[in-house]
Amino acid sequence: MGTSTVVQAVAAVVALGSYFLPAILADRRKRHDVLTLALFNACLGWTGFGWLAALYWALQPNPPKDVAVEVLQTRRTVTMRSFSVALVQRVQNRASRNKNGR
């Protein structure tokens, strides 16, 4: 095996490593969606924009595991808070009407 073959093999490994760097980083950072990110990287990484988007995605923090449940809990909390504020306002209005009416 000649020197040029070794150089070409090393260059190929470095090129593949660079190409899949976003997927490798996502795996090292234990992202939940590493397979989706790796597929995105494999399909669109050849465009400069696709590679940069995959790299940006890989460097983001992990999303919540169940976004739907978190959204429902947040809505429920906001709804209960709004209800509580409206109830307190109604009680205060009644109390002031009763106080002024007597």
N, C-alpha and C positions, 0 to 999 in steps of 0.2 A: 504494500500500500504506500503510495507516494505522499510526499508532503502536501501537494495540492489537494489530494483527496481528503486528508485529515483537516485541512483548513476549510474545505467546502463542508465537511460534516459538522465542524464546530460552528461555522456560519449558519448552517441550516438549523441547528439546535438553538442558537441565539435568536434567529429570526422567528422561529416558532414560539420561543419563550416570550419574546417581545410582543408578538401578535396576540397571544393568549394571556398577557399580563393582567388585564382586567379580571378575567375568570380566575386566574391564580390568586389575585388579591382577594377576590370575593370568597374563595374557598378558605384562605388563611384567616379571613375576618369572620368566618362562620356565618355567612349570610344565609337566610332561610331560602332565598330564591336563586341560589347559585346555579342551578341547572338552567333556568330561564335566562339568566345573565350570560352563561356560557354559550347557549344557543344563539342569543342575540349577537354576542361577540363573534362567534364563528360565521354567522350569516352576513353581518353588516360591518364587521371589523375591517374589511378591506377598504372601505371608504374611510377617509380620515375622520369624518364626523361620527360615523358609527363606532369607531374605536374610542374616540374621546367621550362619546355618550356612555359607552360601556364602562370606561374608566371612572367617570363621574358617578355612575350608578354603583359601581363596586365600592367606592369610597364613602357612600352614604351610610348612615346608621341603619340597623335592622328595622324594618317596619314591624308594627305590632303583629302578633301571630294571627289574631282574629279581629280584623278591622271592623267587621259588621257588628260584633258584640260591643266593641268599644264605642262605636257610633251610637248604638241604641242606648248604652248606659249614659253617654253624654247627653243625649236628647232627653232621657228620663230625668236626669239631674237638673237640666235647664228648665224642663216643664215643671218639676216640683218646686224649683226656686221661684219661678214666675207665679205659680199658684199660691205659694206661701206669701209672696209680696202682695198679691192681689187680695188675699184673705185678710192680711193685716190692715191693708188700706181700707177695706170694706168695714172691718170692725171699728177702726178709728173714725171713719165717717159716721157710722151709726152712733158711736159714743158721743161725738161732737153734736150730732142732731138732737140726741136725747138730752144732752146737757143744755143746749140752747133752747130747746122746746119747752123746758120746764120752767 
